[in-house]
Amino acid sequence: MNPQYPKYQRLKEEIASWIAGGKYRPGDKLPSENELADQFGLSRQTVRQSIGELVSEGWLSREQGKGTFVAKLQGDRRGPGANRMVGLITTHISDYIFPSIVRGVEAALKEKGYRLLLSSTEGSKEKERESLETMLSQGVCGLIVEPTKSAEGNPNYETFMALEYHGIPMLMINEQYPDLDWPCVKVDDEAGGAVATEHLLAAGHRAIAGLFKTDDLQGVHRMKGFVQAHRERRLSVPPDLLVRYRTENRDSRPQEALRELLSRPEPPTAIVCYNDQLAVSLLDVIREEGLRVPEDLSIVGFDDSFLATATEVKLTTVSHPKAELGELAANLLVTMLDKDALGRGEGHVFAPQLVLRTSSAPLQRF
């Protein structure tokens, strides 16, 4: 329990984590107030305060003469006049492509008479768990989740399953955890990585560097597409031209790796980037090295974000239907709610398209 909070608050969080983690399921009886007081070394008054707040927030219910139980999700919470609130958990909210996704979700939900409760994990598995617990405590009737660092497993599996125990349909966007059988709305990232790479190969480039963030499955799949495009032409990717990095070092590792690559006697002539955000940051490195895009170095991004046209170099990139993806995800979740389907609806995979601009060009042969 967190020592920074008052004792009753610490116990309240502990019990909520039991429920969200699936230790206690809807309808299960909790230990008595005396048992909880003995277990945590607290007074009965402190325990009673914690229980009282959890009852008022909808986590627990009291039955006279029987005890305290984990509250069950009532069917009418998804009916007319019920709490028609849908939760959306993303890795980020206010930067890059996420505002467009959120706007798409919100517009579609509003049209169907639902409200949106928004949360961000900021790339933290722990904050993902906290966000899931918050959504459960707020009584959302459905949930849309972008998994956090999806390539690094799902330590919050029990918490996700607790949502199912409570009858809350869930849908994932951008990627999904392999151990959860939920519908997903996403872009075909592997095909996108292949499209970007094939564009450069067709333009005569052979020394192509690929820089990918691989703590999420989007980056893993884009990297697979990069490698596959080379294989289709019976080419191998030199290991030193494949740069992998994590969320925590996205502002240092790729930039350092590119500086080193560009300092070589035979530097790469083109780059495929994990996304537009990375591509724009690498433009500064390229300028510092006294090189020009695309005359000396071609570069391709991914996502067709606002950043693709925000600098003097207009990025060739791969499409990502941000608002459309959010809108479709919301509509599919509403369909699941209408059918009372727990994660059994159909997902959707968008086919990526290359968006040609001025950051890529045929290899200049001398």
RAJOGI-V142398 format. One line per field, one symbol per residue. ss: DSSP state (~ for helix, > for strand, _ for the rest). Layout:
ss=???
This chain:
ss=______~~~~~~~~~~~~~~________>___~~~~~~~~___~~~~~~~~~~~~~___>>>>___>>>>____~~~~______>>>>>>_______~~~~~~~~~~~~~~___>>>>>>____~~~~~~~~~~~~~____>>>>____~~~____~~~~~~~~~___>>>>>__________>>>>_~~~~~~~~~~~~~~_____>>>>>>___~~~~~~~~~~~~~~~~______~~~>>>>_~~~___~~~~~~~~~~_______>>>>__~~~~~~~~~~~~~_________>>>__>__~~~~______>>>>__~~~~~~~~~~~~~~~~~_________>>>___>>___________
